[in-house]
Amino acid sequence: MENLIALLVAAPLVGAALLLCGGRRLDRAGHWIGSLFAVASFAVAVVLFADMLGKSAEHRALHQHLFSWIPVGGFRADLAFQLDQLSMTFVLLITGVGSLIHIYSIGYMEHDERRRRFFGYLNLFLAAMLLLVLADNYLLLYVGWEGVGLASYLLIGFWQHKPSAATAAKKAFLVNRVGDMGLSIAIMLMFTTFGTFAFGPVLASTGATGEGRLTAIGLLLLLAACGKSAQVPLQSWLGDAMEGPTPVSALIHAATMVTAGVYLITRSGAIFNAAPDAQTAVVAVGAVTLLFGAIVGCAKDDIKKALAGSTMSQIGYMVLAAGLGPIGYAFAIMHLVTHGFFKAGLFLGAGSVMHGMNDEVDMRRYGGLRTHMPITFVTFGLGYLAIIGFPGLSGFFSKDKIIEAAFARGGTEGWVLGGAALLGAAITAFYMTRVMLMTFFGERRWDPEEVHPHESPKVMTIPMIVLAVGSVFAGGLFSINEAFVTWLEPVTSFAHGHSPVSAGAVTAATMVVLLIGVGIAWRMYGRKEVPAVAPRGSLLTRAARRDLLQDDFNHVVLVRGGEHLTRTLVYLDHSLVDGAVNGTAASMGGLSGRLRQLQTGFVRSYAVQMLGGAAVLVAATLLMRGV
């Protein structure tokens, strides 16, 4: 079965090559070709998953070595794949949700002249993401990592005729490059420390490595994860990425790109377990980001940007759980999978609303759409209930486990992390209820003569229905006899924490904060008419509308700071480096000018100089004899 692993990557890669190199002759069938190759990869994944289930836990991992790219002395770069329980989970999510997004895009991009190229980029994105999670070494993972960055740049800026889209694509690419530098340096440190890039030898050797070196590697890996997963301080690209087509938002923000950082931390768990300081940095980043994204999501009137803030917050939960070590690795991945269902469904639902509202994204111009788009309303509503943690739905099972694990950290740190996670749950309930009320309830705030809301075609609603089913049932299935934890335990390991708060108390507290968040949102947006123009709001609201001034901070600290640094370096270069060189040259020029004055061209002058020189030599000789 290991010979099938390469097909997972090859299928979408071949599809991308055909669609991007086949020319206009494939325009009429390009969307079907792209979707076919995505579904084919998912079919291979299902076959491999079924085979894996038939084996015992210790024999489930598969390896496929294709060739050695550069075997030189102690340096060896292999193109080899590893399929274990962790990578299998990601493969199923990437190919399954990715295939649904491909099918949805057939209807959403129906009238786009460049639809073939769009599907080519989608296939390229899937291939790169699959390469990332299937690599058996960090060097090959880095190839997939960069491939995801390239494909996301192409997809975010797909409508490059819009300056905002082109700018957003460049911003995403540049911010991610900062994180990518962290990954590249971490890989270099790994090779100098362990002499290899392969996961197995690297992760098995952490016990014999100095904690300082492991902390440095862990912090660099965290920097890389912050870039791809839009965590503080490299989160600024995520909201602007909404300039891409809505299926891109679903693909990037649900099952693929933003989860890459969580995968990297979880896969490198042995490094973080042996470096407590780096692990503490991970939980701190996750806790800060889950609150940062939630606050931003509360103030956005653009439906996609509100969901983008939600993504940032939910990934923060995953990073927080991954930073808890063996207590939280499995729960981080469990929430990642359930989030893949309900967040993809929410984004596709937002796209369906936009499709029926002439691409309008401002929720203040929606209202009362539940009667015009019943399927979208139900599927979006189920995703909403899942993300806020309504009892029995997927988010309830996965998010509650993370909150429990946060309290199990113990001591003051556990109370702080658990409190932050509970506060994030309350804010999540508020901003998602706000989105539901402003979009589907209340009086209509659109002009019936200009806008005619209607339900989307079946090619768009069927993927939404499938994702809604996952949003309802996935978490419950994973929790039966701790099935998901048992599934991942051979790869991630698992340890029961000793929480000062019982599971029942955590559930009760979560329900209380959920009701508080929903109640506040209902009072603000359900009982009152939503104004067509946003009120000025409080200082915090105005800051949240501007993403808590993240771009202002980046401009002052990084842009202006970079300008001042550049000017200082230019001054030092001119004053010291060039000054020393130019000063030496000027000194030599002056000295040569003075020496040149001795060369008069008159024979009598030279004769006098020769006489003087001879006299000096005679005098010196006489003095030396006298001595």
Secondary structure, 3 states (H helix, E strand, C coil): CHHHHHHHHHHHHHHHHHHHHCCHHHCCCHHHHHHHHHHHHHHHHHHHHHHHHCCCHHHCCEEEEEEEEEEECCEEEEEEEEECHHHHHHHHHHHHHHHHHHHHHHHHCCCCCCHHHHHHHHHHHHHHHHHHHHECEHHHHHHHHHHHHHHHHHHHCCCCCCHHHHHHHHHHHHHHHHHHHHHHHHHHHHHHHHCCCEHHHHHHCHHHCCHHHHHHHHHHHHHHHHHHCCCCCCCCHHHHHHHCCHHHHHHHHHHCHHHHHHHHHHHCHHHHHCCHHHHHHHHHHHHHHHHHHHHHHHCCCEHHHHHHHHHHHHHHHHHHHHHCHHHCHHHHHHHHHHHHHHHHHHHHHHHHHHHHCCCCCEHHHCCCHHHCCHHHHHHHHHHHHHHCCCCCCHHHHHHHHHHHHHHCCCHHHHHHHHHHHHHHHHHHHHHHHHHHHHHHCCCCCCCCCCCCCCCCCHHHHHHHHHHHHHHHHHHHHHHHHHHHHHHHHHHHCCCCCCCCCCHHHHHHHHHHHHHHHHHHHHHHHHCCCCCCCCCCCCHHHHHHHCHHHHHHHHHHHHHHHHHHHHHHHHHHHHHHHHHHHHHHHHHHHHHHHHHHCCCCCCHHHHHHHHHHHHHHHHHHHHHHHHC
